[in-house]
């Protein structure tokens, strides 16, 4: 089928001018389908509310026509969108709030769905999770920028020339629980000559919902794969020895 130059131009303009929905909380982004937010431990019959920002990063008007949970029977999470705008111009943002109110001492999750005129992310989906608790507990989590690194996972540094070092990489240690998190030590173990830990701006007492940052630099001493472990000891009841494995390659 022949498409005229004018038609191709119109198609290009349509593709060029389109809305682009994006959801975040602070600097933490939630990619469509794979994003998730953990409310941590919340005492049963109490609640915790978290506000999420909706942005239009595209070049056309974003129309939001609905927000709900995928699961029809969700009762432990509720959405308050009373202050959320349904029309966002280019570069504008709005917000909605999700409240987690557990009634059982167990893990719970739900999938949030936003319906809009975004051409390739409709509906926009991300997951919220939380854990009901009969007593307040701390809950440690570690992330690097927007990516969470669960206990036992691995962070890979970029290949770095021998004799040089990487840029310092910030890791955020979060307390997702209600009770204060007491950190007894933050250490590097393994091939420690190849990694440098900076905890100068760290706090070893984190109230519920608070976070702090440590930085790790990859320093090359040999042309081969180098390994170490970031080990965080705390009073988290089920992750008292939280480990993030570290790997990097030295190149000539």
C-alpha atoms as one frame of an Amber mdcrd trajectory, in Angstrom:
protein
   0.000   0.000   0.000   1.334   3.418  -1.000   1.472   6.089   1.721   1.951
   9.645   0.550   4.588  11.950   1.997   1.825  14.005   3.591   0.339  10.907
   5.231   3.749   9.821   6.518   4.260  13.292   7.948   0.900  13.148   9.724
   1.698   9.734  11.153   5.053  11.053  12.361   3.394  14.025  14.034   0.887
  11.747  15.781   3.696   9.519  17.090   5.738  12.549  18.049   2.894  14.212
  20.003   1.675  11.746  22.570   1.146  11.655  26.360   3.483   9.631  28.567
   2.292   8.594  32.031   4.817   8.036  34.821   4.368   7.297  38.536   6.823
   7.920  41.341   7.153   8.569  45.060   9.926  11.087  45.684  12.897   9.906
  43.630  11.616   6.311  43.536   9.978   5.407  40.191   7.498   2.613  39.516
   7.859   1.243  35.962   4.697  -0.024  34.315   4.041  -3.736  35.073   7.269
  -4.295  37.079   7.146  -1.455  39.637   6.233  -2.150  43.251   6.036  -0.323
  46.569   6.381  -2.062  49.944   4.519  -0.503  52.891   6.555  -2.673  55.260
   5.165  -3.884  58.589   2.030  -2.123  59.830   0.222  -3.031  63.044  -3.141
  -4.704  62.454  -6.134  -2.346  62.670  -3.841   0.663  62.239  -2.981   2.226
  58.890  -0.233   3.853  56.871  -0.925   6.237  53.965   1.498   6.933  51.113
   1.132   9.589  48.410   2.165   8.831  44.809   2.840  11.382  42.065   1.470
  10.952  38.530   3.388  12.820  35.815   2.824  13.490  32.144   6.288  13.291
  30.571   4.902  13.361  27.041   4.150  16.109  24.546   0.346  15.895  24.456
  -2.482  16.093  26.989  -2.782  13.054  29.294  -6.356  12.055  30.151  -6.697
   9.756  33.177 -10.043   7.991  33.034  -9.798   5.577  35.947  -7.790   4.268
  38.895  -8.585   1.071  40.758  -7.242  -2.268  41.975  -7.100  -5.283  39.681
  -8.520  -7.451  42.463 -12.187  -6.611  43.054 -12.204  -7.842  46.673  -9.287
  -5.764  48.008 -10.142  -4.379  51.461  -6.757  -3.875  53.101  -5.652  -1.234
  50.535  -7.785   1.793  49.644  -7.232   4.590  47.109  -8.002   8.263  47.714
  -8.011  10.082  44.374 -10.226  12.961  45.489  -7.449  15.496  44.808  -6.149
  13.861  41.607  -6.541  15.777  38.351  -7.902  13.771  35.435  -6.324  16.008
  32.769  -2.577  16.727  32.730  -0.940  19.048  30.256   2.637  18.388  29.094
   4.992  18.465  32.123   2.179  18.641  34.692   1.702  16.288  37.650  -0.959
  15.302  40.163  -1.184  12.847  43.051  -3.231  10.159  44.749  -2.912   8.365
  48.096  -3.037   4.666  48.984  -3.802   3.573  52.526  -2.736   0.175  53.868
  -4.827  -1.040  56.806  -4.157  -4.719  57.573  -6.585  -6.802  59.596  -4.486
  -9.981  59.683  -0.906 -10.772  60.647   0.165 -11.755  57.132   1.655 -10.568
  53.824  -0.749  -8.771  51.486  -0.497  -7.359  47.959  -2.616  -5.675  45.312
  -2.102  -4.396  41.778  -2.944  -0.752  41.057  -4.310   0.083  37.590  -4.483
   3.531  35.987  -6.406   3.855  32.744  -5.430   6.718  30.418  -4.828   7.684
  26.802  -1.111   6.788  26.984  -0.589   4.867  23.762   1.808   2.176  25.018
   1.155   2.020  28.793  -2.590   1.655  29.056  -3.422   0.442  31.564  -0.475
   1.483  33.740   0.032  -1.153  36.453   2.212  -1.402  39.531   2.054  -3.472
  42.716   1.726  -2.459  46.363   2.598  -4.859  49.169   2.578  -4.811  52.939
   2.677  -7.030  55.996   0.239  -6.901  58.876   1.876  -7.211  62.286   0.555
  -7.832  65.767   3.490  -5.857  67.121   5.550  -3.049  65.623   8.732  -4.293
  63.949  11.513  -2.737  61.894  11.900  -3.846  58.282  15.185  -3.254  56.396
  15.358  -2.791  52.617  18.221  -1.733  50.321  17.950  -0.057  46.932  20.248
   1.609  44.401  18.369   4.526  42.860  15.041   2.983  41.745  16.077  -0.680
  41.934  15.585  -2.775  45.072  18.257  -5.323  46.016  16.706  -8.008  48.250
  18.809  -9.852  50.814  21.234 -12.112  48.894  20.969 -10.312  45.532  23.917
  -8.987  43.485  24.873  -5.512  42.252  27.193  -5.406  39.213  29.591  -2.473
  38.799  30.495  -1.327  35.307  33.764  -2.681  33.876  36.570  -0.385  35.043
  40.148  -0.002  33.712  42.950  -1.301  35.917  44.375   1.333  38.244  41.232
   3.474  38.126  38.067   3.558  40.171  34.371   3.809  39.448  32.217   6.712
  40.472  30.874   6.307  44.036  27.615   4.329  43.880  24.992   5.330  46.476
  22.953   2.627  48.210  19.886   3.636  50.204  19.107   1.679  53.358  15.411
   2.012  54.262  13.332   1.104  57.294   9.946   0.075  55.907   8.723  -0.983
  59.346   6.916   0.902  62.101   9.472   0.394  64.873  12.941   1.974  64.980
  15.623   0.007  63.109  18.851  -0.387  65.054  21.875  -1.047  62.815  24.832
  -2.502  64.663  27.328  -2.581  61.774  27.779  -1.887  58.039  30.779  -3.762
  56.669  32.451  -4.920  53.478  33.654  -8.518  53.382  35.529 -10.458  50.711
  38.056  -8.822  48.358  37.950  -5.563  50.292  41.012  -4.016  48.575  38.885
  -3.635  45.464  35.951  -1.827  47.090  35.727   1.233  49.310  32.793   1.863
  51.670  31.836   5.342  52.867  29.397   5.457  55.803  30.300   8.972  56.930
  26.750  10.254  56.393  25.042   7.214  57.876  22.820   6.943  60.926  22.679
   3.692  62.870  19.190   4.410  64.208  16.411   4.688  61.601  12.851   5.534
  62.687  10.028   3.832  60.798   9.762   5.117  57.225  13.198   6.810  57.271
  16.289   6.018  55.176  19.998   6.766  54.871  22.712   6.442  52.219  26.083
   4.713  52.039  28.391   4.809  49.005  30.634   2.119  47.548  33.453   2.702
  45.046  34.949  -0.058  42.878  38.768   0.284  42.874  40.683  -1.896  40.436
  43.799  -3.747  41.544  43.684  -6.753  39.188  42.434  -7.530  35.680  39.762
 -10.072  36.594  36.390 -10.420  38.286  36.401  -9.039  41.814  33.837  -9.801
  44.506  32.795  -8.471  47.895  29.713  -8.347  50.113  27.929  -5.437  51.748
  26.802  -6.826  55.104  24.334  -4.905  57.277  23.671  -6.220  60.772  20.510
  -4.944  62.443  17.593  -5.907  64.666  15.288  -6.657  61.725  13.511  -9.822
  62.970  13.896 -11.836  59.754  16.806 -10.123  57.911  19.264  -9.419  60.721
  22.273 -10.071  58.458  21.267  -8.342  55.213  23.738  -9.036  52.361  24.139
  -7.417  48.951  26.779  -9.159  46.821  29.077  -6.884  44.825  30.812  -7.813
  41.556  32.987  -5.925  39.093  35.478  -6.630  36.303  38.828  -5.008  35.839
  39.842  -4.441  32.215  43.109  -3.412  30.558
